[in-house]
């Protein structure tokens, strides 16, 4: 009879009972019990079971021993087994990541590949209730929201299919008792007692104290996690509805964000972020910063998020987008003449026409007209510089401030040419023309500048 804490992988994924299953098999007590349970269940369901083992190349002869053990167990149970040999230490150096992270990434990449190549929709891993409590404690220590307190998800999608954890409600003690009852041998990873690894330290030093305080601490944490998962699912549903009703592409109205309950608003913001970045979560500090950004509603204010994503306030909406690297155009200063002038640095074209030659056919371009008699010396075009200002309405005004007031996008500001003469800045497209150079009824000679990007 299968233990009451065991959950069928097909049931967890909502798939037919005979769905093929790949088992992540290390040879430890947990995965040995999982493989034995699935082999037993398969006699009734007809599901085909496969095993996958990864030799990480970390523990030398011990790792080779584990591999041989896994091959023998799979052979005894008549289960096909796939084995990957990896050099995790070398790969970790190449990637610049830690041993644990690299090993995990290699494992799951391998599992995804096997599931895709052999059409196996389910991957079963042997995470148990102790693992779940360790994860919850680790997340609490790091700083976590509700999703972190839920611990290890009982199922989740992956590139290859669906990952399920049939033993998540079984404690380590119950797993060892099952091994004893069914006379199952298993191997022990010597690195599991190395307390330099954070999880091992939690397992060796914290869980024993908790179970001393309350013997049912692990089982109680498992029930708590299950309850919190139900709460999280409900809040996710509310956030999805909130998004459906209030979004505009990858944007949310600032007022809607600040008026919604934070539990819903934060989830909605994470959902939008995930769509753009293809990453699942944001840190709590990022979510609080996004909410403050929405509260202040300062036009063009922005926040840089992980994975090259930017959130910016535009016309009262908080918009998520791929961050555009600041364009650093090569400085230029070009004398302009009547006709077509090209600025190769910004891929811009300036057409200059006098009052006698103007055709006014450039309707989609930026166009300004000035009193040509007020131009002192040679008319030039140059890129914007720090401290630039223009005389407007009797006052010298900062171009940086004017660009912000006029809501000129940052990427356009770097491209707009600044028109100057010997007296300084004469005109700036989309901003204005210097006092005394604007055309009036008395203007006899005018110059039309058309800027085409």
KENU-521154 format. One record per residue (C-alpha): residue in three letters; residue number from 1; x, y, z. Coordinates in steps of 0.02 Angstrom, whole numbers. Layout:
# KENU-521154
{ronu 'ala'; NUM; {X; Y; Z}}
...
END
This chain:
# KENU-521154
{ronu 'unk'; 1; {0; 0; 0}}
{ronu 'unk'; 2; {64; 173; -44}}
{ronu 'unk'; 3; {91; 295; 102}}
{ronu 'unk'; 4; {-49; 421; 130}}
{ronu 'unk'; 5; {76; 565; 113}}
{ronu 'unk'; 6; {125; 510; -63}}
{ronu 'unk'; 7; {41; 605; -205}}
{ronu 'unk'; 8; {30; 531; -379}}
{ronu 'unk'; 9; {131; 635; -505}}
{ronu 'unk'; 10; {-7; 622; -636}}
{ronu 'unk'; 11; {-135; 682; -508}}
{ronu 'unk'; 12; {-26; 830; -459}}
{ronu 'unk'; 13; {-9; 881; -642}}
{ronu 'unk'; 14; {-190; 843; -690}}
{ronu 'unk'; 15; {-134; 718; -823}}
{ronu 'unk'; 16; {-191; 539; -864}}
{ronu 'unk'; 17; {-132; 403; -742}}
{ronu 'unk'; 18; {-25; 318; -874}}
{ronu 'unk'; 19; {76; 475; -916}}
{ronu 'unk'; 20; {264; 434; -931}}
{ronu 'unk'; 21; {371; 497; -786}}
{ronu 'unk'; 22; {556; 542; -774}}
{ronu 'unk'; 23; {628; 525; -598}}
{ronu 'unk'; 24; {776; 629; -540}}
{ronu 'unk'; 25; {874; 488; -458}}
{ronu 'unk'; 26; {1027; 525; -352}}
{ronu 'unk'; 27; {1029; 361; -256}}
{ronu 'unk'; 28; {995; 445; -89}}
{ronu 'unk'; 29; {855; 385; 26}}
{ronu 'unk'; 30; {729; 511; -40}}
{ronu 'unk'; 31; {747; 474; -225}}
{ronu 'unk'; 32; {763; 286; -193}}
{ronu 'unk'; 33; {596; 287; -103}}
{ronu 'unk'; 34; {519; 394; -241}}
{ronu 'unk'; 35; {578; 275; -377}}
{ronu 'unk'; 36; {515; 124; -278}}
{ronu 'unk'; 37; {344; 205; -250}}
{ronu 'unk'; 38; {324; 253; -433}}
{ronu 'unk'; 39; {377; 79; -490}}
{ronu 'unk'; 40; {245; 7; -373}}
{ronu 'unk'; 41; {111; 128; -433}}
{ronu 'unk'; 42; {155; 95; -616}}
{ronu 'unk'; 43; {102; -87; -595}}
{ronu 'unk'; 44; {-76; -22; -579}}
{ronu 'unk'; 45; {-73; 131; -692}}
{ronu 'unk'; 46; {37; 64; -832}}
{ronu 'unk'; 47; {141; 224; -830}}
{ronu 'unk'; 48; {315; 205; -901}}
{ronu 'unk'; 49; {450; 257; -778}}
{ronu 'unk'; 50; {622; 323; -824}}
{ronu 'unk'; 51; {767; 372; -710}}
{ronu 'unk'; 52; {897; 508; -737}}
{ronu 'unk'; 53; {1059; 520; -640}}
{ronu 'unk'; 54; {1193; 656; -648}}
{ronu 'unk'; 55; {1373; 621; -598}}
{ronu 'unk'; 56; {1432; 798; -557}}
{ronu 'unk'; 57; {1617; 756; -558}}
{ronu 'unk'; 58; {1638; 830; -384}}
{ronu 'unk'; 59; {1662; 682; -264}}
{ronu 'unk'; 60; {1776; 568; -365}}
{ronu 'unk'; 61; {1759; 384; -321}}
{ronu 'unk'; 62; {1608; 418; -211}}
{ronu 'unk'; 63; {1515; 493; -359}}
{ronu 'unk'; 64; {1561; 343; -466}}
{ronu 'unk'; 65; {1496; 230; -328}}
{ronu 'unk'; 66; {1330; 323; -326}}
{ronu 'unk'; 67; {1315; 308; -515}}
{ronu 'unk'; 68; {1346; 120; -509}}
{ronu 'unk'; 69; {1218; 102; -369}}
{ronu 'unk'; 70; {1086; 196; -470}}
{ronu 'unk'; 71; {1118; 89; -624}}
{ronu 'unk'; 72; {1096; -70; -521}}
{ronu 'unk'; 73; {934; -11; -438}}
{ronu 'unk'; 74; {860; 40; -606}}
{ronu 'unk'; 75; {910; -128; -680}}
{ronu 'unk'; 76; {830; -222; -536}}
{ronu 'unk'; 77; {667; -124; -557}}
{ronu 'unk'; 78; {674; -142; -748}}
{ronu 'unk'; 79; {677; 47; -768}}
{ronu 'unk'; 80; {777; 131; -909}}
{ronu 'unk'; 81; {907; 251; -841}}
{ronu 'unk'; 82; {995; 400; -920}}
{ronu 'unk'; 83; {1163; 456; -849}}
{ronu 'unk'; 84; {1254; 621; -877}}
{ronu 'unk'; 85; {1438; 647; -835}}
{ronu 'unk'; 86; {1474; 830; -797}}
{ronu 'unk'; 87; {1626; 927; -737}}
{ronu 'unk'; 88; {1536; 1050; -623}}
{ronu 'unk'; 89; {1692; 1133; -545}}
{ronu 'unk'; 90; {1762; 1177; -717}}
{ronu 'unk'; 91; {1593; 1235; -780}}
{ronu 'unk'; 92; {1566; 1341; -625}}
{ronu 'unk'; 93; {1729; 1434; -661}}
{ronu 'unk'; 94; {1677; 1463; -841}}
{ronu 'unk'; 95; {1506; 1529; -791}}
{ronu 'unk'; 96; {1566; 1626; -641}}
{ronu 'unk'; 97; {1435; 1544; -529}}
{ronu 'unk'; 98; {1443; 1441; -370}}
{ronu 'unk'; 99; {1459; 1251; -367}}
{ronu 'unk'; 100; {1283; 1223; -300}}
{ronu 'unk'; 101; {1200; 1340; -426}}
{ronu 'unk'; 102; {1299; 1269; -572}}
{ronu 'unk'; 103; {1260; 1089; -522}}
{ronu 'unk'; 104; {1075; 1128; -509}}
{ronu 'unk'; 105; {1070; 1216; -677}}
{ronu 'unk'; 106; {1161; 1073; -762}}
{ronu 'unk'; 107; {1042; 946; -685}}
{ronu 'unk'; 108; {883; 1033; -736}}
{ronu 'unk'; 109; {947; 1075; -910}}
{ronu 'unk'; 110; {983; 889; -931}}
{ronu 'unk'; 111; {811; 840; -867}}
{ronu 'unk'; 112; {726; 963; -985}}
{ronu 'unk'; 113; {825; 894; -1131}}
{ronu 'unk'; 114; {778; 714; -1090}}
{ronu 'unk'; 115; {594; 759; -1071}}
{ronu 'unk'; 116; {593; 847; -1239}}
{ronu 'unk'; 117; {691; 714; -1333}}
{ronu 'unk'; 118; {594; 566; -1263}}
{ronu 'unk'; 119; {421; 647; -1248}}
{ronu 'unk'; 120; {410; 627; -1059}}
{ronu 'unk'; 121; {288; 760; -992}}
{ronu 'unk'; 122; {326; 737; -805}}
{ronu 'unk'; 123; {482; 754; -699}}
{ronu 'unk'; 124; {466; 690; -520}}
{ronu 'unk'; 125; {592; 752; -391}}
{ronu 'unk'; 126; {609; 685; -214}}
{ronu 'unk'; 127; {596; 846; -113}}
{ronu 'unk'; 128; {517; 808; 56}}
{ronu 'unk'; 129; {439; 900; 203}}
{ronu 'unk'; 130; {609; 930; 284}}
{ronu 'unk'; 131; {673; 1009; 123}}
{ronu 'unk'; 132; {518; 1117; 119}}
{ronu 'unk'; 133; {544; 1183; 295}}
{ronu 'unk'; 134; {728; 1216; 258}}
{ronu 'unk'; 135; {675; 1319; 107}}
{ronu 'unk'; 136; {545; 1416; 208}}
{ronu 'unk'; 137; {674; 1458; 341}}
{ronu 'unk'; 138; {802; 1507; 211}}
{ronu 'unk'; 139; {677; 1625; 128}}
{ronu 'unk'; 140; {628; 1701; 296}}
{ronu 'unk'; 141; {811; 1735; 335}}
{ronu 'unk'; 142; {839; 1818; 166}}
{ronu 'unk'; 143; {679; 1918; 173}}
{ronu 'unk'; 144; {527; 1847; 87}}
{ronu 'unk'; 145; {347; 1880; 41}}
{ronu 'unk'; 146; {205; 1755; 39}}
{ronu 'unk'; 147; {273; 1660; -111}}
{ronu 'unk'; 148; {436; 1623; -20}}
{ronu 'unk'; 149; {344; 1567; 136}}
{ronu 'unk'; 150; {250; 1440; 28}}
{ronu 'unk'; 151; {414; 1345; 15}}
{ronu 'unk'; 152; {445; 1225; -128}}
{ronu 'unk'; 153; {301; 1223; -254}}
{ronu 'unk'; 154; {218; 1052; -264}}
{ronu 'unk'; 155; {217; 1072; -453}}
{ronu 'unk'; 156; {284; 1195; -580}}
{ronu 'unk'; 157; {308; 1207; -767}}
{ronu 'unk'; 158; {478; 1189; -847}}
{ronu 'unk'; 159; {547; 1194; -1024}}
{ronu 'unk'; 160; {527; 1006; -1039}}
{ronu 'unk'; 161; {355; 989; -960}}
{ronu 'unk'; 162; {295; 988; -779}}
{ronu 'unk'; 163; {397; 959; -621}}
{ronu 'unk'; 164; {306; 876; -474}}
{ronu 'unk'; 165; {356; 834; -295}}
{ronu 'unk'; 166; {258; 678; -240}}
{ronu 'unk'; 167; {349; 666; -71}}
{ronu 'unk'; 168; {330; 846; -17}}
{ronu 'unk'; 169; {217; 798; 129}}
{ronu 'unk'; 170; {329; 655; 189}}
{ronu 'unk'; 171; {456; 691; 325}}
{ronu 'unk'; 172; {634; 628; 318}}
{ronu 'unk'; 173; {595; 512; 464}}
{ronu 'unk'; 174; {448; 435; 368}}
{ronu 'unk'; 175; {558; 409; 216}}
{ronu 'unk'; 176; {691; 320; 318}}
{ronu 'unk'; 177; {556; 214; 399}}
{ronu 'unk'; 178; {493; 165; 226}}
{ronu 'unk'; 179; {670; 114; 175}}
{ronu 'unk'; 180; {683; 5; 330}}
{ronu 'unk'; 181; {512; -74; 304}}
{ronu 'unk'; 182; {546; -119; 122}}
{ronu 'unk'; 183; {731; -158; 148}}
{ronu 'unk'; 184; {787; -24; 26}}
{ronu 'unk'; 185; {972; 17; 19}}
{ronu 'unk'; 186; {1029; 193; -25}}
{ronu 'unk'; 187; {1189; 294; -36}}
{ronu 'unk'; 188; {1238; 447; 67}}
{ronu 'unk'; 189; {1318; 602; -8}}
{ronu 'unk'; 190; {1463; 651; 105}}
{ronu 'unk'; 191; {1441; 836; 61}}
{ronu 'unk'; 192; {1270; 833; 148}}
{ronu 'unk'; 193; {1359; 851; 316}}
{ronu 'unk'; 194; {1466; 998; 261}}
{ronu 'unk'; 195; {1392; 1146; 357}}
{ronu 'unk'; 196; {1483; 1270; 245}}
{ronu 'unk'; 197; {1330; 1247; 133}}
{ronu 'unk'; 198; {1185; 1353; 198}}
{ronu 'unk'; 199; {1051; 1219; 179}}
{ronu 'unk'; 200; {1159; 1090; 266}}
{ronu 'unk'; 201; {1182; 1206; 413}}
{ronu 'unk'; 202; {994; 1235; 427}}
{ronu 'unk'; 203; {969; 1046; 418}}
{ronu 'unk'; 204; {1103; 1004; 545}}
{ronu 'unk'; 205; {1084; 1147; 670}}
{ronu 'unk'; 206; {912; 1227; 658}}
{ronu 'unk'; 207; {788; 1087; 618}}
{ronu 'unk'; 208; {843; 981; 767}}
{ronu 'unk'; 209; {810; 1129; 884}}
{ronu 'unk'; 210; {638; 1160; 808}}
{ronu 'unk'; 211; {587; 978; 825}}
{ronu 'unk'; 212; {651; 982; 1005}}
{ronu 'unk'; 213; {539; 1131; 1040}}
{ronu 'unk'; 214; {392; 1045; 953}}
{ronu 'unk'; 215; {405; 867; 886}}
{ronu 'unk'; 216; {279; 901; 747}}
{ronu 'unk'; 217; {367; 1059; 683}}
{ronu 'unk'; 218; {404; 985; 511}}
{ronu 'unk'; 219; {227; 918; 485}}
{ronu 'unk'; 220; {152; 1083; 546}}
{ronu 'unk'; 221; {262; 1182; 426}}
{ronu 'unk'; 222; {203; 1070; 283}}
{ronu 'unk'; 223; {21; 1109; 326}}
{ronu 'unk'; 224; {62; 1294; 340}}
{ronu 'unk'; 225; {144; 1292; 168}}
{ronu 'unk'; 226; {-8; 1207; 93}}
{ronu 'unk'; 227; {-125; 1338; 169}}
{ronu 'unk'; 228; {-16; 1481; 110}}
{ronu 'unk'; 229; {-11; 1408; -66}}
{ronu 'unk'; 230; {-202; 1417; -70}}
{ronu 'unk'; 231; {-196; 1599; -12}}
{ronu 'unk'; 232; {-63; 1639; -142}}
{ronu 'unk'; 233; {-167; 1560; -281}}
{ronu 'unk'; 234; {-316; 1669; -233}}
{ronu 'unk'; 235; {-212; 1828; -231}}
{ronu 'unk'; 236; {-134; 1781; -398}}
{ronu 'unk'; 237; {-311; 1762; -468}}
{ronu 'unk'; 238; {-358; 1936; -402}}
{ronu 'unk'; 239; {-199; 2011; -477}}
{ronu 'unk'; 240; {-236; 1930; -645}}
{ronu 'unk'; 241; {-411; 2007; -645}}
{ronu 'unk'; 242; {-339; 2175; -593}}
{ronu 'unk'; 243; {-220; 2169; -740}}
{ronu 'unk'; 244; {-355; 2119; -864}}
{ronu 'unk'; 245; {-463; 2265; -810}}
{ronu 'unk'; 246; {-331; 2401; -794}}
{ronu 'unk'; 247; {-180; 2368; -903}}
{ronu 'unk'; 248; {-133; 2450; -1067}}
{ronu 'unk'; 249; {-4; 2339; -1151}}
{ronu 'unk'; 250; {142; 2331; -1026}}
{ronu 'unk'; 251; {80; 2480; -925}}
{ronu 'unk'; 252; {-30; 2514; -774}}
{ronu 'unk'; 253; {-108; 2680; -726}}
{ronu 'unk'; 254; {-16; 2752; -576}}
{ronu 'unk'; 255; {-176; 2793; -481}}
{ronu 'unk'; 256; {-239; 2614; -502}}
{ronu 'unk'; 257; {-77; 2547; -430}}
{ronu 'unk'; 258; {-80; 2658; -276}}
{ronu 'unk'; 259; {-266; 2631; -240}}
{ronu 'unk'; 260; {-259; 2440; -253}}
{ronu 'unk'; 261; {-216; 2331; -102}}
{ronu 'unk'; 262; {-27; 2306; -99}}
{ronu 'unk'; 263; {-45; 2116; -105}}
{ronu 'unk'; 264; {-136; 2134; -272}}
{ronu 'unk'; 265; {-36; 2280; -342}}
{ronu 'unk'; 266; {131; 2197; -305}}
{ronu 'unk'; 267; {79; 2037; -392}}
{ronu 'unk'; 268; {15; 2133; -543}}
{ronu 'unk'; 269; {181; 2227; -555}}
{ronu 'unk'; 270; {277; 2062; -546}}
{ronu 'unk'; 271; {167; 1989; -683}}
{ronu 'unk'; 272; {204; 2136; -799}}
{ronu 'unk'; 273; {389; 2124; -757}}
{ronu 'unk'; 274; {389; 1937; -794}}
{ronu 'unk'; 275; {309; 1966; -965}}
{ronu 'unk'; 276; {449; 2083; -1017}}
{ronu 'unk'; 277; {597; 2002; -931}}
{ronu 'unk'; 278; {544; 1817; -933}}
{ronu 'unk'; 279; {599; 1811; -751}}
{ronu 'unk'; 280; {475; 1763; -617}}
{ronu 'unk'; 281; {507; 1872; -466}}
{ronu 'unk'; 282; {562; 2043; -405}}
{ronu 'unk'; 283; {637; 2081; -236}}
{ronu 'unk'; 284; {524; 2167; -108}}
{ronu 'unk'; 285; {634; 2322; -116}}
{ronu 'unk'; 286; {600; 2335; -303}}
{ronu 'unk'; 287; {411; 2320; -277}}
{ronu 'unk'; 288; {413; 2457; -145}}
{ronu 'unk'; 289; {517; 2568; -260}}
{ronu 'unk'; 290; {393; 2539; -402}}
{ronu 'unk'; 291; {247; 2587; -291}}
{ronu 'unk'; 292; {337; 2748; -236}}
{ronu 'unk'; 293; {372; 2787; -419}}
{ronu 'unk'; 294; {186; 2770; -456}}
{ronu 'unk'; 295; {138; 2876; -305}}
{ronu 'unk'; 296; {249; 3022; -354}}
{ronu 'unk'; 297; {200; 3016; -539}}
{ronu 'unk'; 298; {347; 3125; -592}}
{ronu 'unk'; 299; {346; 3129; -783}}
{ronu 'unk'; 300; {490; 3029; -861}}
{ronu 'unk'; 301; {552; 2971; -691}}
{ronu 'unk'; 302; {615; 2793; -704}}
{ronu 'unk'; 303; {683; 2645; -608}}
{ronu 'unk'; 304; {808; 2517; -670}}
{ronu 'unk'; 305; {758; 2337; -630}}
{ronu 'unk'; 306; {857; 2175; -647}}
{ronu 'unk'; 307; {884; 2091; -816}}
{ronu 'unk'; 308; {887; 2252; -917}}
{ronu 'unk'; 309; {710; 2309; -879}}
{ronu 'unk'; 310; {657; 2488; -845}}
{ronu 'unk'; 311; {497; 2555; -768}}
{ronu 'unk'; 312; {455; 2735; -812}}
{ronu 'unk'; 313; {313; 2857; -781}}
{ronu 'unk'; 314; {238; 2921; -943}}
{ronu 'unk'; 315; {77; 3024; -944}}
{ronu 'unk'; 316; {19; 2954; -778}}
{ronu 'unk'; 317; {55; 2772; -824}}
{ronu 'unk'; 318; {192; 2659; -756}}
{ronu 'unk'; 319; {269; 2576; -909}}
{ronu 'unk'; 320; {382; 2423; -913}}
{ronu 'unk'; 321; {505; 2410; -1057}}
{ronu 'unk'; 322; {675; 2347; -1107}}
{ronu 'unk'; 323; {801; 2475; -1047}}
{ronu 'unk'; 324; {880; 2570; -1190}}
{ronu 'unk'; 325; {1065; 2599; -1164}}
{ronu 'unk'; 326; {1105; 2783; -1161}}
{ronu 'unk'; 327; {1157; 2839; -1333}}
{ronu 'unk'; 328; {1325; 2924; -1331}}
{ronu 'unk'; 329; {1336; 3003; -1503}}
{ronu 'unk'; 330; {1503; 3064; -1564}}
{ronu 'unk'; 331; {1514; 3253; -1536}}
{ronu 'unk'; 332; {1489; 3356; -1694}}
{ronu 'unk'; 333; {1480; 3538; -1750}}
{ronu 'unk'; 334; {1431; 3562; -1932}}
{ronu 'unk'; 335; {1412; 3723; -2033}}
{ronu 'unk'; 336; {1245; 3725; -2124}}
{ronu 'unk'; 337; {1206; 3784; -2300}}
{ronu 'unk'; 338; {1048; 3798; -2403}}
{ronu 'unk'; 339; {990; 3631; -2466}}
{ronu 'unk'; 340; {1016; 3460; -2386}}
{ronu 'unk'; 341; {1138; 3438; -2242}}
{ronu 'unk'; 342; {1172; 3264; -2172}}
{ronu 'unk'; 343; {1228; 3228; -1995}}
{ronu 'unk'; 344; {1300; 3054; -2002}}
{ronu 'unk'; 345; {1328; 3042; -1814}}
{ronu 'unk'; 346; {1139; 3036; -1778}}
{ronu 'unk'; 347; {1076; 2980; -1948}}
{ronu 'unk'; 348; {987; 3147; -1963}}
{ronu 'unk'; 349; {952; 3256; -2115}}
{ronu 'unk'; 350; {927; 3445; -2108}}
{ronu 'unk'; 351; {847; 3534; -2257}}
{ronu 'unk'; 352; {870; 3722; -2262}}
{ronu 'unk'; 353; {758; 3828; -2374}}
{ronu 'unk'; 354; {744; 4015; -2392}}
{ronu 'unk'; 355; {576; 4103; -2409}}
{ronu 'unk'; 356; {600; 4096; -2599}}
{ronu 'unk'; 357; {636; 3908; -2608}}
{ronu 'unk'; 358; {529; 3835; -2467}}
{ronu 'unk'; 359; {412; 3698; -2529}}
{ronu 'unk'; 360; {336; 3644; -2362}}
{ronu 'unk'; 361; {318; 3462; -2412}}
{ronu 'unk'; 362; {401; 3385; -2258}}
{ronu 'unk'; 363; {244; 3364; -2155}}
{ronu 'unk'; 364; {306; 3217; -2050}}
{ronu 'unk'; 365; {469; 3300; -1999}}
{ronu 'unk'; 366; {507; 3428; -1864}}
{ronu 'unk'; 367; {504; 3600; -1944}}
{ronu 'unk'; 368; {548; 3773; -1879}}
{ronu 'unk'; 369; {555; 3943; -1965}}
{ronu 'unk'; 370; {667; 4085; -1907}}
{ronu 'unk'; 371; {703; 4265; -1957}}
{ronu 'unk'; 372; {861; 4243; -2062}}
{ronu 'unk'; 373; {910; 4426; -2035}}
{ronu 'unk'; 374; {942; 4390; -1851}}
{ronu 'unk'; 375; {1073; 4256; -1884}}
{ronu 'unk'; 376; {1243; 4317; -1830}}
{ronu 'unk'; 377; {1386; 4240; -1931}}
{ronu 'unk'; 378; {1378; 4057; -1986}}
{ronu 'unk'; 379; {1230; 3946; -1943}}
{ronu 'unk'; 380; {1289; 3783; -1867}}
{ronu 'unk'; 381; {1211; 3624; -1797}}
{ronu 'unk'; 382; {1288; 3530; -1650}}
{ronu 'unk'; 383; {1240; 3402; -1521}}
{ronu 'unk'; 384; {1173; 3449; -1349}}
{ronu 'unk'; 385; {1301; 3492; -1214}}
{ronu 'unk'; 386; {1299; 3502; -1025}}
{ronu 'unk'; 387; {1238; 3672; -965}}
{ronu 'unk'; 388; {1152; 3722; -1129}}
{ronu 'unk'; 389; {1020; 3857; -1113}}
{ronu 'unk'; 390; {917; 3965; -1229}}
{ronu 'unk'; 391; {844; 4140; -1210}}
{ronu 'unk'; 392; {654; 4123; -1206}}
{ronu 'unk'; 393; {531; 4251; -1139}}
{ronu 'unk'; 394; {669; 4361; -1073}}
{ronu 'unk'; 395; {751; 4222; -972}}
{ronu 'unk'; 396; {890; 4099; -1006}}
{ronu 'unk'; 397; {813; 3927; -982}}
{ronu 'unk'; 398; {900; 3760; -961}}
{ronu 'unk'; 399; {878; 3641; -1108}}
{ronu 'unk'; 400; {880; 3494; -988}}
{ronu 'unk'; 401; {732; 3566; -894}}
{ronu 'unk'; 402; {640; 3615; -1053}}
{ronu 'unk'; 403; {659; 3440; -1126}}
{ronu 'unk'; 404; {582; 3370; -967}}
{ronu 'unk'; 405; {439; 3496; -966}}
{ronu 'unk'; 406; {401; 3460; -1149}}
{ronu 'unk'; 407; {404; 3272; -1115}}
{ronu 'unk'; 408; {535; 3239; -1249}}
{ronu 'unk'; 409; {586; 3055; -1238}}
{ronu 'unk'; 410; {766; 3030; -1178}}
{ronu 'unk'; 411; {815; 2935; -1335}}
{ronu 'unk'; 412; {758; 3083; -1444}}
{ronu 'unk'; 413; {846; 3215; -1340}}
{ronu 'unk'; 414; {1016; 3145; -1389}}
{ronu 'unk'; 415; {972; 3154; -1574}}
{ronu 'unk'; 416; {895; 3328; -1585}}
{ronu 'unk'; 417; {1019; 3451; -1664}}
{ronu 'unk'; 418; {1050; 3618; -1578}}
{ronu 'unk'; 419; {1056; 3766; -1699}}
{ronu 'unk'; 420; {1180; 3903; -1653}}
{ronu 'unk'; 421; {1260; 4061; -1720}}
{ronu 'unk'; 422; {1395; 4174; -1649}}
{ronu 'unk'; 423; {1275; 4235; -1513}}
{ronu 'unk'; 424; {1243; 4060; -1446}}
{ronu 'unk'; 425; {1093; 3945; -1462}}
{ronu 'unk'; 426; {972; 4008; -1594}}
{ronu 'unk'; 427; {840; 3872; -1600}}
{ronu 'unk'; 428; {802; 3697; -1534}}
{ronu 'unk'; 429; {674; 3587; -1623}}
{ronu 'unk'; 430; {522; 3548; -1516}}
{ronu 'unk'; 431; {580; 3678; -1388}}
{ronu 'unk'; 432; {583; 3851; -1464}}
{ronu 'unk'; 433; {671; 3993; -1553}}
{ronu 'unk'; 434; {780; 4122; -1467}}
{ronu 'unk'; 435; {700; 4289; -1422}}
{ronu 'unk'; 436; {716; 4410; -1568}}
{ronu 'unk'; 437; {734; 4275; -1701}}
{ronu 'unk'; 438; {553; 4219; -1714}}
{ronu 'unk'; 439; {463; 4275; -1872}}
{ronu 'unk'; 440; {338; 4419; -1863}}
{ronu 'unk'; 441; {228; 4512; -1985}}
{ronu 'unk'; 442; {376; 4626; -2019}}
{ronu 'unk'; 443; {494; 4482; -2064}}
{ronu 'unk'; 444; {551; 4494; -2243}}
{ronu 'unk'; 445; {677; 4351; -2252}}
{ronu 'unk'; 446; {644; 4187; -2168}}
{ronu 'unk'; 447; {736; 4023; -2160}}
{ronu 'unk'; 448; {644; 3856; -2142}}
{ronu 'unk'; 449; {738; 3715; -2055}}
{ronu 'unk'; 450; {668; 3541; -2080}}
{ronu 'unk'; 451; {740; 3402; -1972}}
{ronu 'unk'; 452; {712; 3226; -2036}}
{ronu 'unk'; 453; {770; 3079; -1928}}
END
